[in-house]
């Protein structure tokens, strides 16, 4: 298994405070059957700034430490960047780090709305060959109220990532239901623990099992395989998006 978004780098915000804590976190990942993770510290979220070169340096140091400790886990560099107006300019400056320094860029929208410039900015990224992955949309009230917004973003080439805690029902039931609807309508493409040492971490396998039981083994397979394609910088597995019907009663959920 590969976890596509974690906070495993030391001293980068809401992750571990020291290298020893990062190593301990890596041991837990490895023991849970996870072979690789992406380090995705927050950037430009109003609280933390973590720039590309710093992340690459710290990821290299952590991987060296894990090799010396004999821990079978590979950490790939990344960044979870808040969507903001100067994103393209900062990408050109070299401040922004796509996952594994490749084609896919992990992004966060504001928690409570979808900025008016979102569609244009995501289009501009794709013109540059960068594929946006939007994180945490199952929590966004504007997306939940107007799911056609999500449909249009995905139809135009954006991808989406859901937190394992949403799949497991650790939040309000409507969030779990909406997350599963996103998957059922091909409007999500990845799940991740977003692990920073909290109790919800290391639940990736359980979340995959839920997807398989509720939505079928073929869907589970797509979600398990897609992180490897991100590492390789190749096209992921996905089906054509469908609209979520607001009053759709999904008995399987």
C-alpha positions, 0 to 999 in steps of 0.5 A: 500500500502507498499513502499519498498524503502524510505529515511525516517530515519533522519540523514542518508544521503539524507533523512530528517535532523531531527526526526520531518521531518521524522514524517511529511513525515510519515504523508504524507505517511499515508494520501496517503493510505500507511500503511508501508514503508521500510527505505533504506538509502544508504550504500557504495555508495561513499558518505554515509555509514549506517550500520545494527545496526545503521539502526535497532536502528534508525528504532525502535526510529522512530516507537516509535515516530510514535506510540506516534504521533498516525500515522498509519504507520509502518517503516521496516528496510532496506538498499540500498547497492551499489554492491561492491567486499567485500559485502559478507564479510561485510554481514558475519560481520553483516554490511549489512541489508536485508529488514526487516532483512530477505531474500531480499537485496536491491542493487544498481549497478553503474549508467553507467555499470554492473560490471564483477563480478555481476553475481558471487556475486549475485550467492554467495548471493543466496547460502547464502539464500539472494535474491537480488533486483536490484534497478534502472536498467531502468536507466543503459545504459549498461542494456538498450543497452544489455537487455539480461544482465538483462534477465540473472540476473533475470533468475538466481534468481535476482529480480528488482525494478523500481522507480515510477518516471520512470513509471510516465514519469518524466525522458526521454521517453526512460526510461519510455518505457524501464521500462514498457518493463521490467514489460511486460517481467517479468523482474521487480517485485517491484516499489517504490517512493524512497521518500526523500522529493522531489516532485516526492514522494507519487506517488505510487498509480498513478504508480500502476494505470498506470501499471494496465491500460497498462499491466493489472490488474493481473500485477498490483496485483503482484506489489501491493502484493509483498512487503508484501511477502518481509515483511514476508520473503516468496516467491514473486509472479512472472512469468517466465522472457522473453527477451526484443527485442531491436526493439520491438515496444510496441504499448501499450506504 
